[in-house]
Structure formats: structure tokens, C-alpha cells
Amino acid sequence: MGSFDLVLDDGQDKERIHMNRSYYGVYIKNKIWRELDNFSSGSICMVLASDVYDEDDYIRDYREFLTYPADC
């Protein structure tokens, strides 16, 4: 079984979560910058979303992310 790290950042605090159990999940609310790294051999990351993917809904630049208000 593989593993990876999930890094969550709200612009003030960062949290690194080591995902190494296939039966655990993480709910990520709005206005959270996330990074996935440290993938081991055999790891799989499954993402479920509430809507169809739309490229225009995503911020790709961390500095731009920091300029958005917390309530969006």
C-alpha cells in the first residue's frame, strides 16, 4: 500500500497530513491551498468533487491565492 502527503494552507497556517491508510479521507473546504507530494510507489489519490471540473474555477498562483478574501 502506498502513501503521500497532503499539505493544506489557508494563507496563515499550514498542515501536513501523511495519507497512508486507504480508508481515510479528508474534506477540504473552500479557500484552502493544497499540495500533494511525497508519493511512494504504489500510491493512489482519489479526488471526489461536488461539480464538473472547470479550469476557470482554479487559482494556480499562490500569491494570487493570498489576495482573495477569506469568504469566497
MITIVO-155896 format. One record per atom (N, C-alpha, C, CB): x, y, z. Coordinates in pm, whole numbers, padded with zeros to 5 digits, always signed. Glycine has a CB too. Layout:
<rs>
XYZ...
</rs>
This chain:
<rs>
+00085-00117+00000+00000+00000+00000+00090+00124+00000-00097-00001+00123+00053+00224-00080+00134+00345-00091+00089+00454+00006+00129+00397-00232+00158+00567-00004+00126+00682+00079+00169+00809+00008+00194+00671+00218+00119+00922+00058+00159+01053+00009+00128+01156+00116+00088+01087-00126+00177+01277+00099+00150+01385+00192+00055+01485+00128+00280+01454+00235-00038+01533+00208-00132+01636+00168-00098+01759+00251-00282+01591+00190-00065+01870+00185-00030+01993+00255-00146+02091+00235+00105+02054+00203-00206+02135+00345-00319+02228+00343-00275+02362+00400-00440+02171+00423-00313+02470+00334-00267+02603+00372-00382+02701+00353-00142+02647+00288-00421+02772+00459-00529+02870+00448-00476+03012+00432-00619+02862+00571-00347+03027+00410-00285+03158+00396-00219+03206+00523-00387+03257+00352-00253+03143+00635-00192+03176+00764-00128+03054+00829-00296+03236+00857-00195+02942+00823-00146+02820+00885-00132+02710+00780-00240+02774+00999-00030+02626+00799-00007+02510+00712-00016+02384+00795+00130+02520+00640-00071+02280+00734-00079+02149+00800-00040+02043+00698-00222+02122+00858+00048+01954+00737+00088+01841+00651+00024+01716+00709+00245+01827+00643-00049+01646+00623-00117+01522+00663-00057+01408+00581-00273+01531+00640-00006+01308+00650+00050+01191+00583-00063+01092+00559+00166+01126+00668-00096+01072+00433-00206+00982+00396-00147+00843+00370-00283+01035+00269-00174+00750+00461-00117+00617+00447-00217+00506+00481+00004+00604+00536-00345+00541+00483-00450+00443+00507-00555+00458+00398-00513+00460+00650-00589+00351+00331-00682+00358+00218-00825+00391+00261-00682+00226+00143-00856+00378+00388-00991+00402+00437-01008+00540+00501-01029+00296+00536-00905+00626+00495-00916+00764+00546-00936+00861+00430-00791+00803+00627-01011+00966+00456-01031+01071+00358-01020+01206+00427-01167+01056+00288-01010+01310+00348-01001+01446+00401-01098+01533+00323-00855+01502+00391-01183+01605+00394-01272+01703+00332-01199+01836+00331-01410+01713+00408-01186+01898+00214-01116+02025+00202-01218+02132+00165-01001+02017+00094-01236+02228+00254-01335+02334+00229-01279+02439+00133-01377+02400+00362-01361+02537+00101-01320+02645+00011-01205+02726+00071-01438+02737-00019-01131+02792-00016-01021+02884+00020-00909+02812+00095-01074+02999+00105-00875+02693+00050-00762+02618+00105-00668+02584-00011-00810+02488+00180-00544+02627+00001-00441+02591-00096-00394+02451-00060-00320+02695-00096-00386+02363-00157-00344+02227-00126-00237+02182-00223-00463+02130-00131-00148+02101-00169-00041+02042-00248-00032+01895-00213+00096+02114-00223-00003+01814-00311+00018+01671-00292+00163+01642-00326-00080+01585-00380+00234+01576-00234+00373+01541-00263+00416+01418-00184+00465+01659-00230+00539+01380-00203+00598+01267-00132+00525+01135-00161+00597+01295+00018+00487+01116-00287+00418+00992-00325+00514+00874-00321+00355+01005-00466+00471+00768-00256+00551+00645-00256+00504+00556-00371+00539+00570-00119+00582+00455-00398+00548+00360-00502+00415+00292-00468+00660+00254-00518+00328+00284-00565+00201+00215-00545+00091+00302-00485+00222+00098-00458+00116+00429-00464+00013+00513-00402-00087+00562-00507+00078+00633-00330-00209+00583-00461-00317+00633-00545-00391+00741-00466-00415+00517-00588-00423+00851-00534-00500+00958-00474-00631+00969-00551-00422+01093-00474-00743+00950-00483-00873+00963-00545-00937+01093-00498-00965+00841-00512-00986+01173-00593-01047+01302-00562-01193+01297-00603-00972+01419-00633-01282+01336-00512-01424+01347-00541-01460+01495-00534-01511+01263-00440-01541+01540-00628-01577+01682-00633-01728+01698-00639-01511+01750-00755-01775+01816-00599-01918+01843-00597-01970+01894-00731-01950+01942-00489-01880+01921-00826-01922+01974-00955-01825+01928-01064-01930+02129-00951-01863+01947-01187-01778+01913-01301-01658+02008-01303-01859+01922-01435-01542+01956-01338-01418+02034-01343-01431+02151-01441-01300+01945-01382-01390+02270-01395-01387+02390-01479-01256+02462-01450-01512+02483-01452-01168+02468-01547-01035+02529-01530-01044+02671-01474-00961+02532-01663-01148+02746-01512-01162+02884-01466-01193+02896-01317-01270+02953-01546-01231+02788-01251-01261+02789-01108-01137+02778-01020-01355+02677-01075-01019+02761-01081-00899+02732-01003-00797+02844-01010-00836+02604-01051-00730+02866-00899-00619+02961-00890-00491+02879-00894-00628+03051-00759-00401+02911-00983-00279+02833-01000-00156+02901-00939-00254+02807-01146-00170+03024-00893-00057+03100-00839-00080+03129-00691-00038+03233-00919+00014+03088-00606-00003+03102-00461-00017+03249-00419+00116+03039-00389+00059+03338-00479+00049+03481-00444-00088+03537-00479+00159+03563-00516-00142+03493-00589-00279+03534-00625-00379+03478-00524-00315+03487-00769-00360+03354-00483-00447+03291-00383-00452+03375-00255-00396+03149-00351-00338+03427-00212-00332+03504-00088-00410+03634-00095-00188+03533-00054-00438+03685-00215-00510+03812-00229-00662+03795-00221-00473+03877-00362-00712+03673-00232-00856+03653-00228-00908+03662-00086-00892+03518-00289-01026+03722-00067-01085+03730+00067-01120+03592+00122-01209+03819+00065-01119+03580+00251-01145+03450+00316-01285+03398+00292-01122+03462+00465-01379+03484+00261-01518+03440+00246-01558+03400+00104-01609+03548+00294-01461+03386+00013-01501+03345-00124-01478+03199-00147-01424+03424-00229
</rs>
